[in-house]
Amino acid sequence: MKRNLLHLLLCLLFITSISSCDKDSELSLPPVTQDARNNLGFKADGKVWVNQGDICNWSVCDDNVVEGRLHKNQDGSRSLVLSAYYNDKKKNISQQFSLHGRNISATGTYQLKPGQEDNASFVVDMSQNDFYQLGSNSTFTVSITKLDTVNHIVSGQFEGVLEHYSDDTKKMTITDGRFDTKLTYSTW
């Protein structure tokens, strides 16, 4: 009797563990930090999005590293470029968030504007042409809280509204955005 009960309990434990693998794991936003933790996260229309998964091209997979790059433009000005991915191979999901802010080269709050070569974009599903970007009726704010060129760290927060690339009546609201990553450099 004890053996049957033990066997039954082990079977129930096994079934419970298998069924819990099928459930979506709850994502949570990374904490607001300033020490290059390689994270970027936000809420897209209330749903949490974070960088996670591998980046795979052809047969090579690399870690999903948040790119934080200070770019020197041809005219001598600087631009901040941020990019991160969310990949889930089992669910065939590959999403990307990126922003490009021209003339961002110090701590402070910046309003991104498409006429100034600024951009923010969120690729939900490229195969379905489902992506959002900074449009003429969009607003997007980036606050740089740390830009350390000695220790190579860039951290900050962001929020705004993006427009669907082909239907400007569709909007996506980005809230609670935060990033904290290593800072790299590039030039033209």
N, C-alpha and C positions, 0 to 999 in steps of 0.2 A: 504494500500500500504506500509506504513512504517513498519507495523507488518510483512508482507511477506518478505520485504527486510531484516529486523532484523533476521527473522527465517532463511532465506537463508544464511546470513553471519555467523550465529551460526553453521549451518550445514557445511559450508565450513571450518570453524575453527576446528570443530570436526574431519572432514575427514583429514585435513592437520595434525592434531596432531596424529591421528592413523597411517597415512602413515609414519610419521617421526619416529615412534617407530620401524618400520621394518628396517630402515637403520642402518648399522653398525656405532656405535659411533667412532669417530676418537680418537685413542689413542695418547697420547703424552708422551714423555720421562719425567720422573721426573727431577726436577732440581738437579744439583750437590750440595749436602749439606753434613754436618758433625755433625748432631745433633740427630741421631737415629730416623729418620722419617719413618722407616719401608717401604723402597722402594727399588726396584731393577728394572732396565729397560735397554733395549738395542735395536739395530736394527739388525734383522736377515735377511740378504740379502736385506736390505733397508726397511723392514717392522718393525714398532715399536712393541715391546713386553714389557709388564709390568706385575708385580704381581697384580692379582686382582681376585675377586670371593672368594667363600667359599671353604674350604677343607672338603670334606664329605667322611666319612668311615662308612659303614653300615647305621645306622640311625642317626649318630651324625655329625653335621656340625660345624666347627670352623672357626674363622677368618683366613684369609690367611696372615700369619706372615712370613716375610723373616727371615730365620734362618741364623744367623752369629755366628759360634761357633769356639772357639780356643780349639783345642784338644791336650792333652798331650799324645804323643806316648809312647810305651813301652821303647824305647831307650832314653827317656827324651826330644827328639825334639818336636817341636810344628807343628801343621798343622792348616790351616784355612779352614773351611768348610762353603760354602754359598749355600743356596737352596731357591727357590721360585717357586710358581705355578701361572698359569693363568687358570682359570676355568670359563666356560660359560655353565651353565646347559641347557639353552634354545637351544643352538647350539650343545650340546653334545661335547664340547671341553674341554679337560683336558691336559694341557701341563706342563712340568717341566724343569727348568734350574738349574743346580748345578755345583759347582766347588769345588775341593779339592786340596789345594796347600800345599805340604809337606815343612817343614822348613820355613813357613811364620809366623813370630812372631813379626814383627816390621814394621814400615812404610818403604816404599821403593818400587822398581819395581822388579817383579819376572817373570821369563820365565817358564811357566809350561811345563814339559817334561814327557811323559808317562813312561819312564824308571826309573823315580824317584818317582814313586807312585803318581804322580800328575794326575788329571783328570778334564775335563770340559765336560759337556754333556747337550744336549738339546733334550728333548723328544717332538716331534711334534705330533705323534699319535701312541701310543704303540700298539693299536689293529691292526694297519697296518704295524707294525715293522718299523716305520719311526722315527728313532732317530739318532742323530749325536753325535760324541764324539772326544776327543783328540786322534788322531792317529799318526802313525809313521811319516807321512808327514805333520802333523799339527803344527801350531804355536799358542801360546796363552800367552798373557801378562796380568798380574794383577799388578796394582799400588795401594798400600795401602797408603792412604793419612791421615788416622787417625786410630790409634789403641790405644784406651784409656781404660786401664784396671781398672781405678778408677771409671769412670762414665759409663763403660761398653758400649762403642760405637766402631763400626768398619765401616769405610767408604772407598770408593775407586772407581777405574775405571778399565775397562778391555776391551780387544778386541782380536780377533784372528780368525782362520779358523778351523772349525771342519769337520771331515770326517763322511760320512754315515757309520753306523756300518757294513753293509754287502756289500757296493759298494764304494770302496775307490776312485772311479772317481767322485762321488757326494760330493760336498763340500758345507758348509754353512759358510758365512762370518758374523761374529759378530762384530759390530762397535758401538761406542758411549755408551758402557756399563758403568753403574754406580750403586752403591749400598750405602745404609746408613741405618744401623740397630743396634739394641741392640746386644751386645756381650754376649754370654753365654760360659760356659766352660764344658769340659768333659775330662775324663781320661780312660785309659785301665784298 
